Amino acid sequence: MSFNPKSHLSELLGAALASVAPEQRDTAILLERPKQAGHGDFASNLALQLAKTLKANPREIAQRLVRELAVSPWVDKAEVAGAGFINFRLAAAAKTRIVKEILSQGDEYGKCVLPLDERLKVQVEFVSANPTGPLHVGHGRGAAYGACLATLLCWAGHDVKREYYVNDAGRQMDILGLSTWLRYLALFGEIVPFPANAYQGEYVSEMARQIRAAHGERYMHPAAAVLACVPPPEPDGSNAEAHLDGLIKAAQDLLGEDWAYIHQHALTEQLAEGRADLEEFGVHFDTWFSERSLFDTGMVEKAVERLEQNGHIYLQDGAKWFRSTAFGDEKDRVVQRENGLYTYFASDIAYHLNKLERGFDRVVDIWGADHHGYIPRVRGALQALGCDQRKLDVVLVQFVSLWRGAEKVSMSTRGGQYVTLRELRSEVGNDACRFFYMLRRADQALDFDLDLAKSQSNDNPVYYVQYAHARVCSVLMQWSGAVPSLVNADLAPLGGERELALCARLAAFPEVIVDAARDYAPHAIAFYLKDLAAEFHSYYNAERILVEDVPQRSARLALVAALRQVLRNGFRVLGVSAPESM
């Protein structure tokens, strides 16, 4: 049967509390692992919680509680410290038994099984990049974070669905279609000055070549015809967007029904490239949700009508405005323009309404840091719709700065001057990408050091942690015994300071999982693995594992086998491989 030292200590404290202050027996008992080893294995502030109610000095209350603690073979010492904390030191056997539990549970160690009434249905929507070009390194951070968070929430016991919102409607897709068509015309010598605010990348030219190879001159029109009704661009760029819209209108008019093919070809190609990139990166989605479907099913119209019925829409200059200032936004927002077209914001409102109507208990949106101002208006819209906006959590992922030596790489999506996720993965590998992306909190900017990520040194955190796994594999290979048999090893010889510290670190893994899931903090897993690897390397350098003494050798082998299992489980959460040799 599984032994939980925290639960055991909680029971001991609960019994002592019932004796010292029976009227307070329902007080929540909190136990934490102290940051300093000198403060024991667990600490409780129960006495400080009771001080005001009992009108007594917390140290005196703590001393009374300690005196009432039942004797336990799993506790070496309980002592009062500081203002009234109770510090517990576990017996060695209480620490080492975690080794058997890990070896018994294997790949399941660290996973939490929640009662049905505590299990949440959670949707995590992430990446959701416009399919207008290759995914770049910024998208990669959102992908790594979202994938890891979704896995964490699964491990914490929740029912999780991963979703990508495909922005396949709207102006940005028209710009991509136009960019592709203009490059197509250029292949036939019909040169239309290419707008600076169109999509510039080589991938656009490649799509143009694909269309020519498949359909020849079918979509060719003279440049003069394209430019005939388009206002020329001003030298100062003041009408750049109007000029671009004029070109789009010309393309739609000249191509007629053929415009849909150009538009769809560009969308399909870029979406397929993005999906392939993510799959190769180990990032998978349960649902690819089409923005266009919100219009096709009338969901956008329904959402705006509900806002109107609830009294949150007003007319101005022929447009419909959502009164978002009533919900904390800096200004009101247009949801339907005077020409009848709905705005991006309207489709976003409809999308979030759709999420909640699908029955999710929690909706987690992972956005780029530049979307900060979007949060209050989306929350406000949900509230205006009569939905529980508390079900929406938004995580902002800060920007990534990519460095090559002392040179910072600039990025511009339309300009096509950026490092793609595919290029990054090709240069440093998936493992380094996934691990490095998790080395900072999501709300902290990340400097990605390419040289460090490629180095095979202890300064490279992913190499350092993976090397710990490979070292254990090497030891077990040298031993050449049956690893499953180690579950029956006598652990009594594990009494050294480093061994017990390793056991304590291994025992903390399920708690790290739960805390990281609760706080939406996948970086905590990377930090945990770094600390675990550091303790193992220190132990490995100080002690021989394959000693002559058979009981001691078996105990140490069981310990490192358990450590290997925890490393593997942590790697799975992060989406990192576990190499057996390096």
RALIN-V282138 format. One line per field, one symbol per residue. psi: psi as a letter, one per 30 degrees, with the letter a starting at -180 (. if undefined). Layout:
BEGIN
psi = ???
END
This chain:
BEGIN
psi = kkkjeeeeeeeeeeeeefeeiefgfgkkjkkljkfkffgaelkkgeeeefeeefhlkeeeeeeeeeffkkkkffkekklklbfgkjkkklleefefffeeeeeefbffkfkkjkleffkkjkkjkldhkkhglkkafeeeeeeeeeeeeeeeeefggljkkkkkjjiglaeeeeeeeeeeeeeeeffggjjkkkkfglkflffeeeeeeeeeeegbgegkkkeeeefegkklkkeggfgeeeeeeeeeeeeeeefbffeeeeeeeeeeeeeeeeeeeeeffgjlkekjkkeefeeefgeeeeeeeeeeegggklkkhflkkkifffgflfllkkfklfgfklleeeeeeeeeeeeeffgkfkkjkjllffgeffeeeeeeeeeffgljfffkkkkkkllkkkkjbgkkklkjeefgilkleeeeeeefleeeeeeefgfllegkkkjjjeeeffkilffjeeeeeeeeeeeeeeeeeeegajeffffgkjgefifleeeeeeeeeeffeeeeeeeeeeghiffeeeeeeeeeeeeeeeeeffkkeilejeeeeeeeeeefeeeeeeeeeeeeefhklikfk.
END
